[in-house]
Amino acid sequence: IIKWNEGFLDTDFSVKTNIKKYYLKPDEYFRTTEPKTAIFLHHTAGGPNPYNVVDGWERDTRGRIGTAYVVGGINPKTLDDTHDGEVLECFNPLTGYAWHLGIGDRPLHRNSIGIEMCNYGWLTKDSTSRYKTYVNSLVDPSQVVYLQKPFRGYQFYQRYTDAQLVAVRQLIIDLGKQTGIDITLGLQKRLKALKDPYKAFDYDPSIGDLSTGLYLHTNVSKPNRWGNYEKFDCWPQDELVDMIKTL
């Protein structure tokens, strides 16, 4: 179990800490000279291999969609941890950006840095008590988190791994130092004010183009006109909540 003690990690496992450059092709992201003002956390809604995520962005026809970083995870069925905590840099986060928020060509989009964790997100439980992803692949029970109450309509989610959270925490701290972004603003401040992670992790209509700090994709993803959500990254796993609180 991961523990955060006064902002420092208290655990006994090793973590892959080297950031590997695995850049997208030049026509798969944009260049910018504008300063970075915010950091957004995401999950991929997919498998554990970060290289596959970047390769998928290269192959798709959706345009310049992606994030500056992708952090590998555990295969939720086989428990293969080859890529767990492995960090790929997809382009220079200080001079580039790609579409990652779904909010259009706005300053907040251009001036924010995206970090993806490889994770399927919400899960379902079938009649034989097997856990499945939205693509019907099986998930080992050890990789399932049962929330106290549903978040955006779902109560089962794939666990963000300890190695991922350690890597993401270090990325956030380093990026905050490089850019001058105050990482205690945004989500951490919202967690302390609301005292309810489920509310803090949900849509925040007050976030605008001048907002600065650390946020989640869910913070800028509101329900559609039918009341349904399209984005679930990121959800309030206890270890993620605690990590953000101790930044």
N, C-alpha and C positions, 0 to 999 in steps of 0.2 A: 504494500500500500504506500502510495506516495504521500509525503508529508512536507509541508512548507513551514519552516521555522524562522520567523522574523525575516522573511524574504529570502531565506537560503534553503536549498534542497537538503532534506535529511532522508537518504535512501541508500541502498547497498548494491544497486545495479550500475553497470557501465552504459554509457550513452555515446552514440556516434556524434561527434561535435563538429567535424569538418564540413564546411559548406562546399559543395561541388558545383561548378559552373556547367550548366547544361542548357545553353542558350537557345531560345527560339530563333527562327530565321528572322532577319531584319524586317520583313514585311508582315510579321505576325505580332508586332507591338509598335507603339508610338514613341517618339522622342519628345522630351519636354525640357524646358529650362526653368519652369515654375517650381518653387520650393514645395517640399512635401509637408503636409499639415496633419495627416491622419493615417492610422494603421487599421486595417480591417482583417478580422479572422474569418476563415471559411473552412468548410470541409468539402471534399470533392464529390460526394455521393457516388463513390466508386471503390475500386480495389486498392490493394496496399502498395503497389509499385509506382513510385513517383515518376519514373522514366516513362511509363505507359501514359501517364496523365499528360506530360509535355508532348509526347509523340501524338497523342490524340488531338491536342490543340493544333498541331502542325497539319494533321490530315483533315480536320473538319472544314466546313464551308461557311462557318458562322462569322468569319472575319477575325479581327484582332482581339480575341477573348483569351484571358489567362491571368495569372498572378505572378508577382515577382519571385515568390518562393513556393515550393511544394515540399511537404514533409511526409515521408513514407510511414506506413503503418504495418499492422499484423494482418495476415490472411485470416479472416474471421472463421473460415471453415477448417483449414488445415493447421492453423496456428504457426505457419511459417513466418518467422520474424526477420528474414534477410534484410528487409528495407526499413525495419522499425526505427524511427528517429533519424533516418537519413535525410539530409536537407539538400535540395537542389535550388540553385539560383537560376532563374529563367531569363532574366535581363537585369541590367543595372537598375536597382530600385530608386536611385537618386535622379536618374536622367531618362527613365522610361516609364511607361504605363501601358496597361491593356484594359479592355472592358471587363470588369469583374463585379460590378454592383447592380447593373440593370437599371440605372437611373438616368441614362442618357449622357450627352456630352456636357457635363457640368464640372465646375471647378473641383468639387469634392471627389469626383471620379478621377479626374486627371491628376489631382494632387495627393491621392492616397496610395498607400502601399498594401497590396494584398498578400496574405499568407494562407495557403491551403494545407489542411491536414487530410491525408488519405483515410477516408471513412465513409461508410455507406449511409450513415444517418439513421433514420427511423426504421424500425423492424416490426414485423407482425408475428404472431404465434398461431400455428395452425391447430387443427383438431387433435393432432397426435403430440402436441406440446413441443413441436420443433419451431425454432426461431428462423425467420427468413427475411432477406433483404427485399427491397421493392422489385428486384429482378428475379426473385424466387430462389436465390442461392442460399444455402444453409449457413447458419451461424452457430458456432460452438457456444454453449451457455456461459462459458467463462468470459466471453466477449460481449455479453449482454448486460446493460444497465436497466433496472426497473425503476422508473421515476416515481416519486411519491404521488404525483398527479400528472396528467397529460400535459405535454408541451406541444402546442400547435396541433393538437388532436391525437398525439401518439404518446404512449407510455413506455415503450421499449425502444432503446437506441443502442447502436454499436458503441462500445467503449472507446474513448480517446485514450491511447496508451500512455504509460508513464514516460516512455522515451520521447514520444511526440510532444508532450507537455513541457518537458525539460528543454527540448530544442526550441520550441516556440517561445518559451519564456526568455531564453537567451537572445533569440532574434529580436523580440520586442525591446529588450533592454538596449541591445546594440544599436538598433535602428533609432531608438529615442535619442541616444547620445549623438549619432551621426547627423540627425536632422533637426534636433532641438525640439522635437515633439514631446510634450508633457504627457507621458503614458499613464499618469494618475488621473488625467481628465477623461471624460467620456464614460466608458463602462464602469471603471472602478468607482467613480463619483456617483454614478447611477445606482450601483449596488449598495453603496453606503446610505444613500438617501432613501431608496425604496425598501431596503431590508427584505427584499423578496427576489431571489435570482430569476424566477419565472417571469416576473414583470420586467426586470432589468434587461433580460436577454431578448425581450420581444420588441416590437416596433416602437420607435421613438420619433414621433412627428416633429420634435424640436430640433432634430439634427438638420443642419443646413450647410450651405457651401462654405461658410466661415467656421464651421465646427472643427475643433482640433482635439486630438487625443486618440485613445484606443476604442474601437467599436467592433461590432459583429455584423455580418451580412444581414442577419435577422433584424438588426436595429433600423435598417433602411428598407426592409421588405414588408410592405403592408399587405393585408388580405385583399383579394380581388373583389369584384362587385358581388360575387356570390358568397363572400365570407371565407373563402378557402385560401390557404397559403401555398406559395410555390417554393419558398426557401425555408430551410430548417437548420442552416449553419450560422451560428453554432448553438447547441442545446446545453442546458445547465447541469452538466455533470459536476459533482461536488469538487473533484480535484481541479477542474478547470476554473470553477468559481473561486476556490481558495487561491489558486495561482494568481489570478487577476487581482484579488484583494491584497496580495502581498507584494505586488510590483513596486 
